[in-house]
Amino acid sequence: MDCLRQRLANPASSHRLGQQARRRLESARQAIAGAVNARLDLHPPDRVLLTSGATEANHLALRGMAALRPGAIVVSSIEHPSVRGCADQLAESGREVRVVRCDSRGVIDLGHLEELLAPPVAVVSLMLANNETGVVQPIGQAARLCRATSAPLHCDAVQGIGKLDVDFRQLDVDAMTFNAHKLHGPVGIGALVLRAGVQVAPLMRGGGQQLGTRPGTESVALAVGFAAALELWQQTPADHRRRLAVLRDELEACLATDADAVVVGGAAARVPHTLNVAFPGINRQELLLALDVAGIACSTGSACASGSSEPSPVLLAMGLAEPIVEGAIRLSLGLDTTEEEVRQAARQIVSVVARLRR
């Protein structure tokens, strides 16, 4: 709000007001980098490219790397629509796309990944935590496999930032995506972190901002908001995660006991704020509408594909039985979710499910 009130000048301008804005912008970029241990002080440095969000950052990573390297595009069967859609687009242009399968827990098959890394590979893209099930993926092990074949690895870490200990350098990936609004920050800004020396071709041309890799005037206000959101999460991250996990487990236990819900991905490690539950015998779209009337906001897949009536590609990739896929919804918790809200939600969901079953 402070930045918006000041009506800061264009940070690309050479005059004094522009350079004041540039200093504010670069201070925010440094804070964003520091929050995930990206090293801007190295020679050459890691880079933090500010984008309009994670979708643009994912496209910049995949298309940007593919433009500079020959070979296949490797993605998992449970990736976010922004990654799957980008891979489909590359396939339409003639690039080979290889898809890593997952098991019934929603965890990628590392053995299958190793098979698919047969050269040449232009880029591998694997998410840190699934947006529908919350299942955490073995990115560290995947990175070692990619290093052995010199295949660059991009990680969509949107669901993991703030909810897991995410260290860009420790993950040993070449590129990583995350955004602000998953941390209660402003909508409309994301980041692509690039390891020192990693290059991507720009998606757009026409400006010299961010060394020409992502042209367009940067929003100082959004960058500052992004940095502030990260800072707030970092103040007591363990407390945030513990509290979210307690609330999720309470909701999960109630639904499993009182509404015969099946927890999807419950056998694997998960982020603390996401719960995917299935109510066999109930149509997920009918359930979503009934819960919306009852004041419960849920989804039947990725929010980016919430208008679709098609079954979740993630749950289908897990090989789950049709009644599970057809009756599954996703529930998410935020920092402002209260214990009483969780209990009210549980009561409402149990009631609605019982009514629909009757």
Backbone hydrogen bonds, N-H to C=O, Kabsch-Sander energy under -0.5 kcal/mol:
donor,donor_aa,acceptor,acceptor_aa,energy
5,R,1,M,-2.6
6,Q,2,D,-1.8
7,R,3,C,-0.9
7,R,4,L,-0.5
8,L,3,C,-0.9
13,S,10,N,-2.0
19,Q,15,H,-2.3
20,Q,16,R,-1.9
21,A,17,L,-1.9
22,R,18,G,-2.2
23,R,19,Q,-2.2
24,R,20,Q,-1.8
25,L,21,A,-2.5
26,E,22,R,-2.9
27,S,23,R,-2.0
28,A,24,R,-1.8
29,R,25,L,-2.4
30,Q,26,E,-2.4
31,A,27,S,-1.8
32,I,28,A,-2.5
33,A,29,R,-2.6
34,G,30,Q,-2.7
35,A,31,A,-1.8
36,V,32,I,-0.7
36,V,33,A,-1.2
37,N,34,G,-1.0
38,A,33,A,-2.8
40,L,38,A,-0.9
42,L,39,R,-0.6
46,D,39,R,-3.0
47,R,194,L,-2.5
49,L,47,R,-0.5
49,L,192,L,-2.8
50,L,48,V,-0.6
51,T,190,G,-2.5
57,A,53,G,-1.9
58,N,54,A,-2.9
59,H,55,T,-2.1
60,L,56,E,-2.8
61,A,57,A,-2.1
62,L,58,N,-2.6
63,R,59,H,-2.3
64,G,59,H,-0.8
64,G,60,L,-1.0
65,M,61,A,-1.9
66,A,62,L,-2.5
67,A,63,R,-1.8
68,L,65,M,-1.1
69,R,65,M,-0.8
72,A,120,P,-2.2
73,I,96,E,-2.9
74,V,72,A,-0.5
74,V,123,V,-2.5
75,V,73,I,-0.5
75,V,98,R,-2.4
76,S,125,S,-0.8
77,S,100,V,-2.4
79,E,76,S,-1.0
83,V,80,H,-1.4
84,R,80,H,-2.5
85,G,81,P,-3.1
86,C,82,S,-1.0
87,A,83,V,-2.6
88,D,84,R,-2.4
89,Q,85,G,-2.1
90,L,86,C,-2.3
91,A,87,A,-2.2
92,E,88,D,-2.2
93,S,89,Q,-1.0
94,G,91,A,-1.6
95,R,90,L,-2.4
98,R,73,I,-3.1
100,V,75,V,-2.8
100,V,98,R,-0.5
103,D,107,V,-2.3
106,G,103,D,-1.6
109,D,101,R,-2.7
110,L,108,I,-0.9
113,L,109,D,-2.2
114,E,110,L,-2.4
115,E,111,G,-1.6
116,L,112,H,-2.0
117,L,113,L,-0.9
117,L,114,E,-0.6
118,A,115,E,-1.1
122,A,72,A,-2.6
123,V,72,A,-1.3
124,V,152,P,-2.5
125,S,74,V,-2.8
126,L,154,H,-2.4
128,L,156,D,-2.5
129,A,156,D,-0.6
130,N,135,V,-2.3
134,G,130,N,-1.4
136,V,269,A,-2.8
137,Q,128,L,-2.9
139,I,137,Q,-2.2
142,A,138,P,-2.1
143,A,139,I,-2.8
144,R,140,G,-1.5
145,L,141,Q,-1.7
146,C,142,A,-2.3
147,R,143,A,-2.7
148,A,144,R,-1.7
149,T,145,L,-0.7
149,T,146,C,-0.9
150,S,146,C,-0.5
150,S,147,R,-0.9
151,A,146,C,-2.3
154,H,124,V,-3.6
154,H,152,P,-0.5
155,C,175,A,-2.4
156,D,126,L,-0.8
157,A,155,C,-1.0
157,A,177,T,-2.2
160,G,157,A,-1.1
161,I,157,A,-1.8
162,G,164,L,-0.7
163,K,160,G,-1.1
164,L,160,G,-2.1
166,V,164,L,-1.1
167,D,165,D,-0.6
168,F,36,V,-3.1
168,F,166,V,-0.5
169,R,37,N,-0.5
171,L,167,D,-2.7
172,D,168,F,-0.9
173,V,168,F,-0.9
174,D,153,L,-2.3
175,A,153,L,-1.6
176,M,193,V,-2.0
177,T,155,C,-2.4
178,F,191,A,-1.8
180,A,189,I,-1.9
183,L,180,A,-2.1
184,H,181,H,-1.3
185,G,180,A,-2.2
189,I,186,P,-0.5
190,G,51,T,-1.7
191,A,178,F,-2.9
192,L,49,L,-2.4
193,V,176,M,-3.1
193,V,191,A,-0.5
194,L,47,R,-2.8
195,R,174,D,-2.8
197,G,45,P,-0.5
198,V,195,R,-2.6
201,A,64,G,-1.8
203,L,213,T,-0.5
211,L,208,G,-0.7
212,G,208,G,-0.6
212,G,209,Q,-1.4
213,T,210,Q,-1.8
214,R,209,Q,-0.8
220,V,218,E,-0.8
223,A,219,S,-2.0
224,V,220,V,-2.7
225,G,221,A,-2.3
226,F,222,L,-2.5
227,A,223,A,-2.4
228,A,224,V,-2.4
229,A,225,G,-2.3
230,L,226,F,-2.1
231,E,227,A,-2.3
232,L,228,A,-2.4
233,W,229,A,-2.1
234,Q,230,L,-1.9
235,Q,231,E,-0.8
235,Q,232,L,-0.7
236,T,232,L,-0.6
240,H,236,T,-2.1
241,R,237,P,-2.5
242,R,238,A,-2.5
243,R,239,D,-2.4
244,L,240,H,-2.5
245,A,241,R,-2.5
246,V,242,R,-2.2
247,L,243,R,-2.2
248,R,244,L,-2.7
249,D,245,A,-2.7
250,E,246,V,-2.0
251,L,247,L,-2.3
252,E,248,R,-2.9
253,A,249,D,-2.5
254,C,250,E,-2.0
255,L,251,L,-2.3
256,A,252,E,-2.4
257,T,253,A,-2.1
258,D,254,C,-3.0
259,A,255,L,-1.6
261,A,255,L,-1.7
262,V,278,A,-2.8
263,V,261,A,-0.5
264,V,262,V,-0.6
264,V,276,N,-2.8
266,G,263,V,-0.8
268,A,265,G,-1.7
271,V,134,G,-2.4
274,T,271,V,-0.7
275,L,331,L,-2.7
277,V,275,L,-0.6
277,V,329,I,-2.2
278,A,262,V,-2.7
279,F,327,G,-2.3
282,I,279,F,-1.9
284,R,326,E,-2.3
287,L,283,N,-2.3
288,L,284,R,-2.6
289,L,285,Q,-2.2
290,A,286,E,-2.4
291,L,287,L,-2.7
292,D,288,L,-2.2
293,V,289,L,-2.0
294,A,290,A,-1.5
295,G,292,D,-1.3
296,I,291,L,-3.2
297,A,295,G,-0.6
298,C,296,I,-0.6
299,S,330,R,-1.8
305,A,302,S,-1.6
306,S,303,A,-1.3
308,S,305,A,-1.9
316,L,312,S,-2.1
317,A,313,P,-2.3
318,M,314,V,-1.3
319,G,316,L,-1.5
320,L,315,L,-1.5
324,I,321,A,-0.8
325,V,321,A,-2.1
326,E,322,E,-3.0
327,G,323,P,-1.0
328,A,325,V,-0.9
329,I,277,V,-2.9
330,R,299,S,-3.3
331,L,275,L,-3.3
333,L,273,H,-2.4
337,T,334,G,-1.6
342,V,338,T,-1.9
343,R,339,E,-2.0
344,Q,340,E,-2.6
345,A,341,E,-2.7
346,A,342,V,-2.5
347,R,343,R,-2.2
348,Q,344,Q,-2.5
349,I,345,A,-2.9
350,V,346,A,-2.5
351,S,347,R,-2.1
352,V,348,Q,-2.7
353,V,349,I,-2.8
354,A,350,V,-2.1
355,R,351,S,-2.1
356,L,352,V,-2.6
357,R,353,V,-2.3
358,R,354,A,-1.9
